[in-house]
Structure formats: C-alpha cells, structure tokens
Amino acid sequence: MIQFAAWTSKKRRGSHWQRFGPMYLILLSLPLVMADLTRHVLQDSGMWPEGESAMFNDDGSLSPIGWLFTIFFTWSGFILMIVGSLWLANIHIKLYELYKTIRRKCQNRSSRRR
C-alpha cells in the first residue's frame, strides 16, 4: 500500500504536502495499526512480560495498556489509513464534481418548469 502511495505521489501536482501528504498519512498509519498485533506476538512468545502490560484488568475491563494499544493506536492508525487512501484517490474532488453535476441538473429541471 505504501509503495503504491509513493509511486502515485510522484505523479501528483501541487505543493509538497499536497503531493506527498497521502503517503505520509499511510506511512504513519502502518506502525499504529501493527502496534497491538506486535504486542500480542511479543507477549505470546514471552519476549514482553505480561505483568504491567496486560490488556485487561482483573474485572475484565481494558487496562491502560489495552486502551493505549487497542483503542488509540489501532483506531487512529485505521483512521489515518482511510483518510490517506481517500485523499490519494482524490475522492474529495470526485465527490465535489459529482455534487456540481447533480446541482446543475437540478437547476436545469427547475428552470424548465417555469
């Protein structure tokens, strides 16, 4: 995914951020999405002691580590990946063009009725 974003960013026009912004967002999202999975693998293999870094408290609720890795890292990573992918595909421009087309057709219909 990051390779495609990097390749596509070279062809984009605009400022540095407009060209490479989607790639930066996707690049930042990858370690965030992988953080919880990596923690699980390291704990299961015994390389990361589970003591204070357990995902759940004794009552079954998420511990601070659980909140940090599961909620913050994973969800923010997926949000950054989605935003970067939509930006890379120029969805905002395509939706705006679709809006203008629909708006123009509605205005033409209303002007013909009068």
DAHUGI-V946927 format. One line per field, one symbol per residue. ss: DSSP state (2 for helix, 1 for strand, 0 for the rest). phi: phi as a letter, one per 20 degrees, with the letter a starting at -180 (. if undefined). psi: psi as a letter, one per 20 degrees, with the letter a starting at -180 (. if undefined). A space follows every 10 residues. Layout:
ss->???
phi->???
psi->???
This chain:
ss->0222222222 2000022222 2222222222 2222222222 2222000000 0000010000 0102222222 2222222222 2222222200 2222222222 2222222222 2220
phi->.fffffffff efdofgfffd ggffffffff fffegfffgf ffffenecff hedffcffen effgffffff efffffffff ffffffffel ffffffffff ffffffffff fffe
psi->ghggggghhh iqrarghhgi ghggggghhg hghighgggg ghghijiopi eikqhqrhji rprhhggggg ggggghghgh ggggghghjk hhghhggggg gggghhhhgh hhh.
